[in-house]
């Protein structure tokens, strides 16, 4: 019996975990990095293979639905795996260069003052945009379900995962701390809303500390926009809405001191690479609707 084929998005995930295994030997100075990447790769490959086989053998629609949504927890696993590359110390060479651009943007060019000119309205909006990044991928898949385009879920995930995981893949090379930690007295917002307090709480308890360059918040938000333009070309308002949202996230990361402006530019660049790669791959990675049971 022929083993069922994995989806393109599943191969993107496996490729990422395999890449981490390949680069791990070159980062012997990272104190927490041992054999964990190999275990993660084996587990993810086995899990996705079992899911594919179970769907193929049983014909149960439930397995197909699980495969539609499984990239969400596996992306979280990939994010957490980046903490293995936590360095024992930060030279702050990158941060010292990046903070100059932030100071120019926030203070000299009055970005912070402009955002806060109407009180808490814009700070609240930007912090909310930053918070919602964690669920924007799920939102896009839900839209495809609601619009009866479930067959496009795989193509959307390819775009999202390439944009998001490529940003993760660069973290080990740029060990760095976010501006709110490295430079707590520079550019701090004067307006504090409950959403900002929630964001800070999430970052204190659930984020990683290995690096902030490039911004995966930005790359994933823009990748969602590119993905929806591709899979819902007849409903471009979803793509345009997400593009506006991604621009808002970009501003929010700098204003809230979650990222440097350099991180945002790099994150946007990563998303463009993902969009270009997926445009080339799209004709070969479409999964026929009949395979989604």
C-alpha positions as CSV (number, residue, x, y, z in Angstrom):
1,X,0.0,0.0,0.0
2,X,1.3,3.4,-1.0
3,X,2.0,5.7,2.0
4,X,-0.2,8.8,1.7
5,X,1.4,12.1,0.6
6,X,2.0,14.8,3.1
7,X,0.7,18.3,2.3
8,X,3.0,21.0,1.2
9,X,2.4,22.9,4.4
10,X,3.4,19.9,6.4
11,X,6.6,19.6,4.5
12,X,7.4,23.2,5.2
13,X,7.1,22.4,8.9
14,X,9.2,19.3,8.6
15,X,11.8,21.3,6.6
16,X,12.0,23.9,9.4
17,X,12.6,21.3,12.1
18,X,15.1,19.6,9.9
19,X,16.9,22.9,9.4
20,X,17.2,23.4,13.1
21,X,18.8,19.9,13.4
22,X,21.3,20.8,10.7
23,X,22.4,24.1,12.2
24,X,22.5,23.1,15.8
25,X,26.1,21.7,15.7
26,X,27.3,25.2,14.7
27,X,26.0,26.8,17.9
28,X,27.9,24.9,20.5
29,X,28.1,28.1,22.6
30,X,24.4,28.0,23.4
31,X,24.2,26.4,26.9
32,X,20.6,25.0,26.5
33,X,21.1,23.4,23.1
34,X,21.6,19.6,23.2
35,X,19.8,16.9,21.3
36,X,16.3,18.4,21.6
37,X,16.0,19.4,17.9
38,X,16.5,15.8,16.7
39,X,13.7,14.7,19.1
40,X,11.4,17.5,17.9
41,X,12.0,16.6,14.2
42,X,11.4,12.9,14.8
43,X,8.2,13.6,16.7
44,X,6.8,16.1,14.2
45,X,7.5,13.9,11.2
46,X,6.0,10.8,12.9
47,X,2.9,12.7,14.1
48,X,2.2,14.3,10.7
49,X,2.8,10.9,8.9
50,X,0.4,9.1,11.3
51,X,-2.2,11.8,10.7
52,X,-1.9,11.5,6.9
53,X,-2.0,7.7,7.1
54,X,-5.0,7.7,9.4
55,X,-6.9,10.0,7.0
56,X,-6.0,7.9,4.0
57,X,-6.8,4.6,5.7
58,X,-10.0,5.5,7.4
59,X,-11.4,8.1,5.1
60,X,-12.6,10.0,8.2
61,X,-13.1,13.7,7.6
62,X,-12.1,14.4,11.2
63,X,-8.4,13.7,10.4
64,X,-8.5,16.1,7.5
65,X,-9.9,18.8,9.7
66,X,-7.1,18.1,12.3
67,X,-4.5,18.5,9.5
68,X,-6.1,21.8,8.6
69,X,-5.5,23.2,12.1
70,X,-2.4,21.4,13.2
71,X,0.0,24.1,11.9
72,X,-1.1,26.3,14.7
73,X,0.3,24.3,17.7
74,X,3.3,23.2,15.6
75,X,4.2,26.8,14.8
76,X,4.1,27.4,18.6
77,X,6.4,24.4,19.1
78,X,8.8,25.9,16.5
79,X,8.7,29.2,18.3
80,X,9.5,27.6,21.7
81,X,12.3,25.6,20.1
82,X,14.1,28.9,19.4
83,X,14.6,29.3,23.1
84,X,17.2,26.5,22.8
85,X,19.4,29.1,21.1
86,X,19.4,31.4,24.1
87,X,22.9,32.9,24.5
88,X,24.6,33.1,27.9
89,X,25.3,36.9,27.3
90,X,24.4,39.7,25.0
91,X,27.1,41.9,23.4
92,X,24.4,44.4,22.4
93,X,26.3,45.4,19.3
94,X,23.1,45.0,17.2
95,X,20.9,46.8,19.7
96,X,23.3,49.8,19.9
97,X,23.0,50.3,16.2
98,X,19.3,49.7,16.0
99,X,18.3,52.0,18.8
100,X,19.6,55.1,17.0
101,X,17.0,54.6,14.3
102,X,14.3,54.1,16.9
103,X,15.2,57.3,18.6
104,X,15.1,59.2,15.3
105,X,11.7,57.7,14.5
106,X,10.1,58.1,17.9
107,X,11.6,61.3,19.2
108,X,13.1,63.4,16.4
109,X,10.3,62.5,13.9
110,X,7.7,62.6,16.6
111,X,6.1,59.3,15.9
112,X,5.3,58.6,19.6
113,X,3.9,62.1,20.1
114,X,1.7,61.7,17.0
115,X,0.3,58.4,18.2
116,X,-0.5,59.7,21.6
117,X,-1.9,63.1,20.4
118,X,-5.5,61.8,20.7
119,X,-5.0,60.2,24.1
120,X,-5.4,56.5,24.5
121,X,-7.3,55.8,21.3
122,X,-4.4,55.0,18.9
123,X,-2.2,53.4,21.6
124,X,-5.1,51.1,22.5
125,X,-5.7,50.2,18.8
126,X,-2.0,49.5,18.2
127,X,-1.7,47.3,21.3
128,X,-4.8,45.4,20.3
129,X,-3.4,44.8,16.9
130,X,-0.2,43.5,18.5
131,X,-2.2,41.2,20.7
132,X,-4.3,39.7,17.9
133,X,-1.3,38.6,15.9
134,X,-1.3,35.3,17.9
135,X,-4.7,34.4,16.4
136,X,-4.5,35.9,12.9
137,X,-3.6,32.6,11.2
138,X,-6.6,30.9,12.8
139,X,-8.8,33.7,11.7
140,X,-7.7,33.3,8.1
141,X,-8.4,29.5,8.1
142,X,-11.8,30.2,9.7
143,X,-12.6,32.6,6.8
144,X,-11.7,29.9,4.3
145,X,-14.0,27.5,6.1
146,X,-16.9,29.9,6.2
147,X,-16.5,30.8,2.6
148,X,-16.5,27.2,1.5
149,X,-12.8,27.3,0.4
150,X,-11.4,24.7,2.7
151,X,-9.4,23.3,-0.2
152,X,-7.3,26.4,-0.1
153,X,-6.2,25.9,3.5
154,X,-3.0,24.1,2.5
155,X,-1.9,26.9,0.2
156,X,-2.6,29.5,2.8
157,X,-0.6,27.7,5.4
158,X,2.4,27.3,3.0
159,X,2.5,31.1,2.7
160,X,2.0,31.8,6.4
161,X,4.5,29.2,7.5
162,X,7.3,30.2,5.1
163,X,6.9,33.8,6.3
164,X,6.8,33.0,9.9
165,X,9.3,30.1,10.1
166,X,11.8,31.9,8.0
167,X,11.8,34.7,10.6
168,X,12.3,32.1,13.4
169,X,15.1,30.5,11.4
170,X,17.1,33.7,11.6
171,X,16.8,34.2,15.4
172,X,20.0,32.1,16.2
173,X,22.2,34.4,14.1
174,X,21.1,37.6,15.8
175,X,21.1,37.1,19.6
176,X,19.4,40.3,20.9
177,X,17.1,41.8,23.5
178,X,14.0,43.9,22.8
179,X,14.3,47.6,23.3
180,X,11.9,47.5,26.3
181,X,14.6,45.4,28.1
182,X,17.9,46.6,26.6
183,X,16.9,50.3,26.7
184,X,14.1,50.7,29.2
185,X,14.4,54.5,29.4
186,X,14.3,55.2,25.7
187,X,11.1,55.8,23.8
188,X,8.8,54.3,26.4
189,X,5.1,55.0,25.7
190,X,3.5,57.7,27.9
191,X,0.1,56.0,27.6
192,X,-0.5,52.7,29.3
193,X,-3.7,50.8,28.5
194,X,-5.0,47.5,29.9
195,X,-4.2,45.9,26.5
196,X,-0.6,47.0,26.9
197,X,-0.5,45.5,30.4
198,X,-1.8,42.3,29.0
199,X,0.8,42.2,26.2
200,X,3.6,42.8,28.7
201,X,2.3,40.1,30.9
202,X,2.2,37.6,28.0
203,X,5.7,38.5,27.0
204,X,7.0,38.1,30.6
205,X,5.6,34.7,30.9
206,X,5.4,33.1,27.5
207,X,7.9,34.6,25.1
208,X,11.4,33.5,24.2
209,X,14.6,35.5,24.8
210,X,17.0,34.3,22.1
211,X,16.4,37.2,19.7
212,X,14.1,39.7,18.2
213,X,15.5,40.1,14.7
214,X,13.6,39.9,12.4
215,X,10.1,40.5,13.8
216,X,8.0,37.4,13.3
217,X,5.0,39.4,14.4
218,X,5.5,41.5,11.3
219,X,6.4,38.7,8.9
220,X,3.5,36.6,9.9
221,X,1.0,39.4,9.7
222,X,2.1,40.4,6.2
223,X,2.3,36.7,5.1
224,X,-1.4,36.4,6.1
225,X,-2.2,39.3,3.8
226,X,-0.2,37.8,0.9
227,X,-1.8,34.4,1.6
228,X,-5.4,35.7,1.5
229,X,-4.7,37.7,-1.7
230,X,-3.6,34.4,-3.3
231,X,-6.3,32.0,-2.0
232,X,-9.3,34.5,-2.2
233,X,-8.5,36.6,-5.3
234,X,-12.2,37.2,-5.8
235,X,-12.6,38.6,-2.3
236,X,-9.6,41.0,-2.2
237,X,-11.1,43.0,0.7
238,X,-9.7,40.3,3.1
239,X,-6.2,40.7,1.7
240,X,-6.4,44.5,1.8
241,X,-7.9,44.5,5.3
242,X,-5.0,42.2,6.5
243,X,-2.5,44.4,4.8
244,X,-3.7,47.4,6.7
245,X,-3.7,45.3,9.9
246,X,-0.1,44.2,9.2
247,X,1.0,47.8,8.8
248,X,-0.7,48.6,12.1
249,X,1.2,45.7,13.7
250,X,4.5,47.1,12.3
251,X,3.9,50.5,14.0
252,X,2.7,48.8,17.2
253,X,5.9,46.8,17.6
254,X,8.1,49.9,17.5
255,X,5.8,52.1,19.5
256,X,5.3,49.5,22.2
257,X,9.1,48.9,22.3
258,X,8.6,45.2,21.5
259,X,10.8,45.5,18.5
260,X,13.3,47.8,16.8
261,X,12.4,49.5,13.5
262,X,15.2,47.3,12.0
263,X,13.3,44.2,13.1
264,X,10.2,45.5,11.3
265,X,11.9,46.2,8.1
266,X,13.6,42.8,8.1
267,X,10.2,41.1,9.0
268,X,8.6,42.8,6.0
269,X,11.4,41.6,3.8
270,X,11.0,38.0,5.0
271,X,7.3,38.2,4.2
272,X,8.2,39.3,0.6
273,X,10.5,36.3,0.2
274,X,7.7,34.0,1.4
275,X,5.2,35.5,-1.0
276,X,7.6,35.1,-4.0
277,X,8.5,31.5,-3.1
278,X,4.9,30.6,-2.7
279,X,3.8,32.2,-6.0
280,X,6.4,29.9,-7.6
281,X,5.3,26.9,-5.6
282,X,1.5,27.4,-5.8
283,X,0.9,25.4,-9.1
284,X,2.7,22.4,-7.6
285,X,1.3,22.6,-4.1
286,X,-2.4,22.8,-4.6
287,X,-4.2,19.9,-2.9
288,X,-7.2,18.7,-4.7
289,X,-10.5,19.3,-2.7
290,X,-11.3,15.6,-2.9
291,X,-8.3,14.9,-0.6
292,X,-9.8,16.9,2.2
293,X,-12.3,14.6,3.9
